[in-house]
Amino acid sequence: MGGAIRPAPSGNLSGMWALKVALPLPVEPMSYLPPHADLRAEVQGYRVVVPWRGELRVGVVVGREESPQKTFALREALAYLDTRPWLNPSAIEFLQVAARDSFCPVGTLLNDLLPFLEPPLTHRVRLVPGADPAVLPGGLEALAEGWQEAQGLDPKLLDFLREAGVLQEEVAERRTPAQALVVLREPAEGLSEKAKAAWYALRDLRQVESMAALARAAGVGVGVVKGLLEKGYIGFVEVTPALEAVAARALEPLELPLRPVRLQGGRLLERLRALAGLVQEGPALVLFPEVSLLKKCQPFFPEAAVLHGEMKAEERRLVWERLVQGAARWVLATYQGLLLPLDWERIVVVEEAAEAYKLPGGSRAFVPRLARLRAQGLGVPIHYCSSVNSLEVWHEPAYLLPPPRPRLHLLDLRQERGWPLTGAAIALLQQVQEKKRQAIVLSARRGYSAVLRCKQCDWKAMCPNCALPLRYHKSGRLGLLQCHQCGHEEKAPELCPGCQSDVFDPRGPGVEWLLEALGRHLPTLPRYRYTAEAKDDLHPLLAGAPGVLVGTTAILRAPVLPELALVLLPYADGFVLESDFRAAERYHRLLWQLADLHPHRRPLLVLQTFEPGHAAHRALQTASPQGFMEVELALRRTLGYPPASRMVKLEVAHAKEPVARDAIYQLAHALRASAEPGELLGPAPAPVARLRGQYVFHLLLKSSEERVQALMANLPPVRGARLRIDPDPQSFVGLLED
């Protein structure tokens, strides 16, 4: 472990310099003196432990200052954690450029991109040898006797001693060795049959992570395994953490005549062939919007390193360290791979229009834009690989794979009878049942209905914290009303609070309603639920058994149903009715995702809709996304919306509506002094004017890159209300998945 002693300030500071340390906090890099015990010359990119408000935090050295002013007032860093830099100069430069581009402090973006930066620490302290023990405050007398664990000691008192220069500290990364249960010796004759079964099971498995895991594998009780452990037949040993292995699948790269900026179209396997042809020379960073898609593609790139948020923090740190030590041919990653200190030959963004690329908090940055900045900083090409590329990259040179030819059937709700399932939809589902195939029924929401209202007086249940109706869930005798945004719950009323009527009218079918309707019309067809919150066991379906899977868009991240024959959207319009200029493009992309839901089959896509002539429907009927995208792009250019401009959303919120309104109007007034006509939209209440107890107002900046940067540079502070900056907004409603 490395120790650090802060010396008493000296009179001669001319030869000293300070570290610029970026902490994973919403602050700009801060100045610290180097660790006293480690005055290494090269410091940029190393992780370093520093004191911060009574505790120890881990940051990254992003630079240093020569002969800073008032060096005596700076605090001292305690220790470096690494023998190699965690970030290289190009990654640090990207971090700083991207933070400016996202209008946030460097620390905010660092925390977003490296949430696993800070490991657990071992921290020991003692009184500096030779110092007078009388300086120790009550409760810390043991520090005069030698090293003590800092955990449990008052951090404020430690900070006082640190500032006084009489505290010696040792800090290092705490690594908990992984352990596994292995066979130690042969079983004796006297062992019971169950104990022998457990021993032989462990021998075949070679190692397991716990006694419970061995008991499950052997089909015995934990007590049997514990007996083997106590008798020394098996035991725990330290093992090197192994990353999850996947079964490799063969994939022949598609030879591309050129290296196009964007790859579009085809089935997933065809796009992966094109992707393999694009990156086969390596090294390449391939970014994915979601872990489920990354894992679906991982078997086709068995040599690739993988980095994503479902891995444990220590696993991600281990991958990072391995990659720093040696270059990888490919890295498949979510946004957390953007700062990897490797010299890529190219960067590829998969499904670049996916909303999952939008970071939910902190910087609120949009990852494809960050990836473009990363590629520009490295001087390497960036590519986009999607079923349908986004409008933002539509002008780039493309290699177009033949798109899948969807089998589309539109059911006009203005003419069809039956709700939420029309007679025609039920007939199609009956065919699925008769042929022992599988179907998916997709809903925009997970409860029973979007609204519970009274038929007599039009009363409807509203959330007390949000300007939204409460979702109705059928549970118990009366049911439950729930807000999917703030979590408010209450029992459904027995009588209408407005007119005392007992006749309620649910509106907007959710997963529960559809399951109920299917049970009524097709009682012998097995039904399964799949939402982000509730996932039924799908093993029968995955084994090929007939049935219907009902759920939200979480189904897109579910395993592929092998006998899928039908995909039904009972209310397709519910996926496009949003106060958002991107809504139609999102709906268009969703339909193409559904058309490519099965890698080999062409399931019938059935849409119950009030708008059968919608442009997105025509695009599927002609098996060509180009027509829809060109019309949408022309509309955006006419309105001056992205990609014809850059947009930044300023969101002001407060628990009191007048305070929020005054704050947003003051902000708008200050910006109008330097804004040109058409550059400000608003201010106005957000599409959902009250959310989680806060009144929300929006002000949009829309102009060229240079003008937006100039306007944001003159952004005045907002007093009395919360201001959130959303660069490149992808959604204006801001709701959680319904």
C-alpha positions, 0 to 999 in steps of 0.5 A, a space after each residue: 500500500 502507498 502512504 501519504 504524509 502531508 508536510 507542514 507548509 514551507 516558505 519556498 514553493 517556487 518549484 511546486 506544482 499541483 494536480 488537476 483532478 476530475 472527481 465523479 461529481 458535478 464540479 470542474 477539475 480541482 487542484 490538489 498537491 501531489 501525494 507526498 510519498 509519490 512524486 512521479 513525473 507522469 501523472 495524467 490519466 492516473 486514478 488518485 485518492 483525494 480528501 473531499 468534504 470529510 471523506 475520501 474520493 477517487 478521481 482522475 488526474 486530467 492535467 497539472 498546473 505549474 507553480 500555482 498561486 496559493 499552493 499552501 492553501 491546497 490540500 494534498 492527494 493521498 495516493 495513486 491507485 494504478 501503475 498504468 494510466 486509466 485514461 490516455 491523453 486523447 480520452 482526457 481531451 475527449 472528456 473535456 470537449 464532450 463536457 463543453 458540448 453537453 453544457 455540463 461540468 467535467 465531473 458530471 460526464 465522468 460520473 456518467 461514463 465511468 460509474 465504476 471508477 471508484 473501487 472500495 478502499 483500504 484506509 489506515 491512519 496513524 499519528 505522524 511518528 514524533 508528533 505530540 499525542 496531545 494533539 489527538 482529540 478525544 476518541 482518537 488516542 489509539 492513533 498514537 499507538 500505531 496503524 488503525 483502520 480508518 473505518 468507523 473513525 469520525 471523518 471530521 476529526 480525521 480531516 482536522 488532523 489531516 489539515 494540521 499535517 499530523 496524520 499519516 495515511 495509507 490508502 489502496 484499492 481493496 480487492 476481494 479475492 473471488 472464491 470457488 468451491 472445489 474438490 479437495 480429496 476423494 470421498 470415503 466409503 462411509 459417505 451417504 449417497 446424497 453426499 456422494 452425489 454432491 461430491 461427484 456433481 462438484 467434480 463434474 462442474 469443477 467449481 461452483 461459487 457457493 454451497 447453495 449453488 452446489 446443492 441446487 446442482 446436485 439436488 440435495 440440501 445445503 446441509 449435505 454440502 456443509 457436511 462435506 465442507 466440514 469434513 474436508 472433502 471439498 473446500 473454498 479456494 481463491 480463483 481468478 475472476 473469469 468473465 462470462 463465456 459465450 458459445 461462438 457462432 460462425 459468421 462469414 464477414 461480408 466483403 464491402 467494396 468501400 467503408 460506408 459511413 452507414 449500413 442500413 437494412 437487411 435482417 440482423 444476421 445480414 447486418 452483422 455480416 456487414 458489420 464484421 466486414 467493416 471492422 475485421 481489420 480492427 481495432 474497433 469499438 462497437 457501441 450498443 444502446 442496450 445490453 440485450 442487443 449486445 448479448 444477442 450479437 456477442 456470440 458472432 464476435 467471440 474474440 471481442 472484449 465486452 463491457 456493459 452495465 450488467 457486469 459487476 463493478 469489479 468485473 468492469 474494472 477488471 476488463 478495463 485493466 486488461 484492455 489498458 495492458 493490451 489492445 483488443 481487436 474488438 470491444 463490444 460496449 455500451 456507452 461505458 466504453 467511450 473513454 477506453 484509452 485505446 487507439 481505435 481504427 474506427 468506431 461503430 454505433 449500432 442502432 444510433 437512433 435508439 432512445 436508450 442512448 440518451 443518458 437519463 441523468 447527470 449530463 443527459 448527453 446523447 451517446 451517438 453525438 459523444 461517439 462522433 466527438 470521440 472519433 473526431 478527436 482520434 481522427 478515425 472514421 465513425 460508422 452507423 449500423 441500423 435497421 433504419 438509420 436516423 435522420 441525423 445521419 441520413 445524408 451520409 454515404 450508405 451501403 443498403 442491404 435489401 430490407 426485409 419484406 414485412 407481411 403487413 395486415 391493417 385493421 381499420 378501427 373505423 370499420 372493424 367491430 370489437 374492442 380491444 380485440 376486433 373480430 378479425 384479430 381474434 380469427 387470426 389468433 385462432 389460426 395461430 392456436 389451430 396451427 400450434 404456433 406462437 403470437 405476440 400481442 404488444 401494448 403501450 402500457 402495462 396495467 389494465 387501462 390508461 384511464 378509469 372514468 365515469 360513464 355518467 359524468 366523465 370523472 376520471 381518476 387523476 394523480 395528485 402529484 402528476 398531470 396524468 390519469 392514474 393507471 387502472 390495475 385489476 387487483 382485489 375486489 375493486 382494483 388499484 389506481 397507480 401512477 407509473 411515474 411517481 408511484 402514488 397508489 390508491 384503491 379504485 372507488 366503488 362509486 364515482 366521487 363525482 356523481 355516485 354512479 357505479 358504472 365505470 368506463 376503462 379507456 386505453 387497453 393495457 397488458 392486463 385487459 388484453 390478457 383478460 380479453 384473450 382468456 375470454 375469446 381463446 380460453 385454451 390458448 396459453 397466455 404469458 405476460 412480459 413487461 419490465 416489471 413482470 416476466 412470466 417463465 417463458 421456457 414452454 414458449 422457448 421450447 416451441 409450445 404454442 401460446 401468446 406473449 402479451 407485453 410492452 416493448 420490453 418484449 423487444 429485449 426478450 428471447 426470440 420465440 421459435 414458432 412466432 407467426 403473428 405480431 399484433 398491436 391492438 392499438 397501434 396509434 398509442 405508440 405514435 400519439 405523443 407531443 414530440 416531433 420525433 414520434 412518427 420516426 420512432 413509430 416507423 422504427 418500431 414497426 421495422 423492429 417488429 418486422 425483424 423480430 424473428 431471424 428467419 421467419 416473417 411473422 404477420 404484423 397486424 395493426 389495429 389502427 384509426 390511421 391505416 394510411 399513415 406514412 409509416 404503414 405505407 413504408 412497410 407495405 412497399 418494403 422501403 423505409 426511404 420514402 418515409 424518411 425523405 418526407 420526414 426529413 423534408 418536414 424537419 428542414 422546413 420547420 428548422 428542426 434537427 437535423 437541420 439545426 441543433 436543439 437544447 431543451 431548458 427545463 425549469 421545475 419547482 413545487 410551486 407553479 408561480 415560482 417555476 413560471 417566473 423563473 422560466 420567463 426570466 430565463 427567456 427574457 435574458 436569452 432574447 437579448 442575444 437571440 435571433 428570430 426563431 432561435 427560441 421556442 417557448 417558454 411553455 408548460 411541458 407536455 406533462 405540466 406537473 410531474 412528481 410534484 413539480 411544475 415543469 416548463 420548457 424553453 427550447 433553443 434551436 439554431 446552428 451549432 455555433 449559435 447554440 454554443 453562443 446562447 448557452 455561453 450567456 445562459 444566466 443562472 436560475 434562482 429559486 427553481 431547478 434548471 435542467 439542461 437537456 442537449 439534443 433532446 430525444 423526448 419531450 414528455 419525459 415519462 417512465 416506461 408505461 
